[in-house]
C-alpha cells in the first residue's frame, strides 16, 4: 500500500499519530476533525496515499464509492438526523490543506462555524 512518510494522514493510518476514530476497515479510516466546522465533523480517508481527487483514476472508483457510501452510516451512528454535508477540497485553488485525499462529512444543528 502506498504511503508518504511526511503525510500527517499517512501517519494516522500507521498509528504514529492518534485520532478519534469512528470507523476503520481494510481500506478506510474515519475520524473526528481536530478543527470542526460543525457539531459533527469527521474526515473519511483512504489508507492508500492518494494526494488529491485529481490523482484518483479508474482503479480507485470502488474506493471513492465506499468513501461516499460510508458517510450516511457514520452520520446516523453519530446522531445526525436532519441532513449533512460532504466536501472534498481538491488542490490549492480548491482549498486543500492536507495533500492526502479526504472527505469532510459535517452535520448537526445550524448555525455552523463555517460552511
Secondary structure, 3 states (H helix, E strand, C coil): CCCCCCCHHHHHHCCCCCCCEEEECCCEEEEECCCCCCCEEEEEEECCCCCCHHHCCHHHHHHHHHHHHHHHHHHHHCCCCCCEEEECCCCCCCCCCCCCCEEEEEECCCCCCCC
